[in-house]
Structures are given as structure tokens and as C-alpha cells.
Amino acid sequence: MSNKEMVSTETDGRGQRKVFLPNKLLECVPRLTALPNERLRWNTNEEIASYLISFERHEEWLTGSLKTRPKNGSIVLYNRKKVKYRKDGYCWKKRKDGKTTREDHMKLKVQGVECLYGCYVHSSIVPTFHRRSYWLLQNPDIVLVHYLNVPSLEDSGKCSPLLCTLSERHDSLRWNHEDLLNQLKPMFHSIKCSFGSGDFSIEDLVQHILDRQRTKPQPRTHACLCSSAQMPAGANIPHRCNSTKHRIISPKLPPSSCRPPPTPPSQVEPGAGTEGGGDSRVHLLQAQGSPAPPSVPPS
């Protein structure tokens, strides 16, 4: 987009960074006089743009210190150069490597014009709890952050334990009662939790998650696929599988089980224990396997 199509909004004389907005949006995006501290629904793209272009006239909207675990519905405006807003105390879902937070990024349009950028994450404990961050493409330093727990429409705004449960985790974090309560309590601000015809408390939900955490799944094992092909019928002799796939998920066997059974003394060939016994055994096998030479009548 060229500079001719961009117009800067008003700035004060204290060196505040200018905010650029496309000409097309100046008429349709109104300036607001108040920033709500809480909203239990997602903002529209037009509302987000209005907040982000109006903050210059309302410096008090900017939060100068990080808020720890803002409650459900909270709307916070940060300057990312001064506040590391991502370190908010919540446990967000990780990528498969278990190290970085899984974030969804997208550009948003207002009146058909791309002018916003959105970054979405959701809780690793309660899948319906989200944090959405927005900023203007032309002014990425000012970030509007919104925390919201969004139950399914079928539950009519209520949260059931089937939805509010410990989601699949790729890390090894184990929760205790106090930490889990600190995580869940702000997530369910202004939300009624119910299951069927009865309601339940946050304490009940904490206990439900702790019970699930204590229940460990059985290790994934299976019978070796090559055992039936290599072993004689009726034999139950443990062996070490040579397949990489089988070796990873099959139970380990003690080293003693991999040794062949000792040969009975009655089956030992004569001379096998003496020096040169191996050569005599080879000659014996060759003699047994070679046909007898034809007899030649004497001349």
C-alpha cells in the first residue's frame, strides 16, 4: 500500500509514535472514548481497529505492568516494547516439541482492507479458554489482548466437565491442587459450570482433573509379529526381535532369555570336545551327504 493511500492519525507533542490507517477506513472506523475492562464476547474487527487508533488520545488505557492471569473477559492494552505480555502466568498449549507455544497467526480485514494482525493461543488445561492478541499492521507496538472462555453453543454458555478437562499434553508437567486452582479460577469468572441438571464448583473441577492425572494409561505393547513365523508350533520361547519397530514397543527381555538352550550330552558328536573335533564333524557331515563312488571292476 503506497504512502498516498495512508494517512496518519493525530499525535501529541510528546513524541508518541504515529498510527497510519488507510484512507478508506478513516470514515468507517470511529474513535472511541472508553476502553472496556471486560467483555464476555469477541470484539469485531471494526471494534478492535477503533480501540487501536483511539489510544493516542487516552494514554491511561495503556497498562504499564504485566497482569498475572487476567480473569475471563479481560481486555488489556499493552506496549510490547515495555511489557512482555505473553508471560501472563497461564499455561498455554505447546507445539509437539513441548518447548514453544502453539500460536495461530492471521491478518484481519476491516471493510475489505487488511489492517490488523491477530495471534491466537488456547489453554492446555481448558481447551475453551483463549488469549487473542491484535495490533495494527502499521503500528505493531501497541497490542490489544483479550482473554475469553468460550463454551460450546450447545451448552448455552455453561461449561461442562466434558469440555473443561485436561487436554492432551506433550510436556511432563504435573499439577498440584494449589497451582491448578490458581489457573482455573480466573478462567471461569462469570461462567456457570454445570453437568446435566446439577452445578459443580471449581473445586470439583480441580479434583476431576487431578483424578484423571493420577490415572496413567497402560503402556502400549503387542505380541511380536514374527514370533509365530520363527517359532515352532506349540513352543513358548521368548526371543529378542530384530525389527526396529517391534523392538521399540515390545517389552524388554532379560539377557538370559536370549541364549540358546544347552545341548544334551547324548547329542554331542564324538570328538567334539577334543582338539580338531570340529574338522572331524565337518568331514562326517560331508561323508553322510556325498553319494558313494561307483565301483570299478578290476581289470
Residue pairs with C-beta under 8 A, 6 or more apart in sequence:
1 22
5 22
5 23
5 24
6 20
6 21
6 22
6 23
6 138
7 20
7 21
7 22
7 23
7 26
8 18
8 19
8 20
8 21
9 18
9 19
9 20
9 21
9 53
9 56
10 56
10 57
11 17
11 18
11 19
11 56
12 56
16 56
17 139
17 141
18 139
19 52
19 53
19 56
19 136
19 138
19 139
19 142
20 136
20 138
20 139
21 29
21 49
21 53
21 115
21 136
21 138
22 113
22 115
24 111
24 113
25 49
25 110
25 111
25 113
25 115
28 46
28 110
28 111
29 46
29 49
29 50
29 53
29 110
30 50
31 50
31 53
31 54
31 57
32 50
32 51
32 54
33 54
33 58
35 51
35 54
35 55
35 58
35 61
35 75
35 77
36 75
37 74
37 75
38 71
38 73
38 74
38 75
39 73
39 75
39 146
39 148
40 72
40 73
40 148
40 190
41 148
42 132
42 146
42 148
42 150
43 51
43 75
43 146
45 108
45 109
45 110
45 116
46 110
46 111
48 108
48 116
48 134
48 144
49 110
49 115
49 116
49 136
51 61
51 77
51 144
52 116
52 134
52 135
52 136
52 139
52 142
52 144
53 136
54 61
55 61
55 62
55 77
55 142
61 77
62 77
62 78
62 79
62 142
63 76
63 77
63 78
63 83
64 82
64 83
65 83
66 83
66 84
66 85
66 87
66 88
67 74
67 76
67 88
68 88
68 89
69 88
69 89
69 90
69 182
69 183
69 186
70 76
70 88
70 145
70 147
70 186
71 147
71 186
71 187
71 189
72 129
72 147
72 148
72 149
72 186
72 187
72 188
72 189
72 190
72 191
73 147
73 148
73 189
73 190
74 145
74 146
74 147
75 144
75 145
75 146
76 85
76 144
76 145
76 146
77 142
77 143
77 144
77 145
78 85
78 142
78 143
78 145
79 141
79 142
79 143
80 135
80 140
80 141
80 142
80 143
81 141
85 133
85 143
85 145
86 101
88 131
90 123
90 129
90 131
90 183
91 123
91 124
91 125
91 173
91 183
92 101
92 102
92 121
92 122
92 123
92 124
92 131
93 101
93 102
93 121
93 122
93 123
93 124
93 167
94 100
94 101
94 102
94 124
94 169
94 170
94 171
95 101
95 102
95 170
96 170
97 170
98 170
98 171
101 121
102 121
103 119
103 120
103 121
104 119
104 120
104 121
105 117
105 118
105 119
105 120
106 117
106 118
106 120
107 114
107 116
107 117
107 118
107 137
108 114
108 115
108 116
108 117
108 118
108 134
109 115
109 116
110 116
114 137
115 136
115 137
115 138
116 134
116 135
116 136
116 137
117 134
117 135
117 136
117 137
117 140
118 132
118 133
118 134
119 132
119 133
119 134
120 130
120 131
120 132
120 133
121 130
121 131
122 128
122 129
122 130
122 131
123 129
123 130
123 167
123 183
123 187
124 167
124 169
125 166
125 167
125 175
125 180
125 183
125 184
125 187
125 209
126 149
126 163
126 164
126 165
126 167
126 184
126 187
127 163
127 167
128 149
128 150
128 151
128 152
128 159
128 163
128 164
129 147
129 148
129 149
129 150
129 187
130 147
130 148
130 149
130 150
131 145
131 146
131 147
132 145
132 146
132 148
133 143
133 144
133 145
133 146
134 143
134 144
134 145
134 146
135 141
135 142
135 143
135 144
136 142
149 159
149 187
149 188
149 191
151 157
151 158
151 159
151 160
151 163
151 191
152 163
155 163
155 194
157 191
157 192
158 191
158 192
158 193
158 194
159 188
159 191
159 192
159 193
159 194
160 193
160 194
160 195
161 193
161 195
161 200
161 204
161 205
161 208
162 195
164 184
164 188
164 193
164 205
165 208
165 209
165 212
166 209
166 212
166 213
174 213
175 183
175 209
175 210
175 213
177 206
177 210
180 206
180 209
180 210
181 202
181 203
181 206
184 202
184 205
184 206
185 202
188 202
188 205
192 199
193 199
193 200
193 201
193 202
193 204
193 205
194 200
220 249
221 249
221 250
221 251
222 249
222 250
224 239
224 241
224 243
224 246
224 250
225 243
225 246
226 241
226 242
226 243
226 246
227 239
227 241
230 239
231 237
231 239
238 253
238 257
239 253
239 257
239 258
240 247
240 253
240 257
240 258
241 247
241 250
269 277
269 281
269 284
271 277
271 280
271 281
272 278
272 281
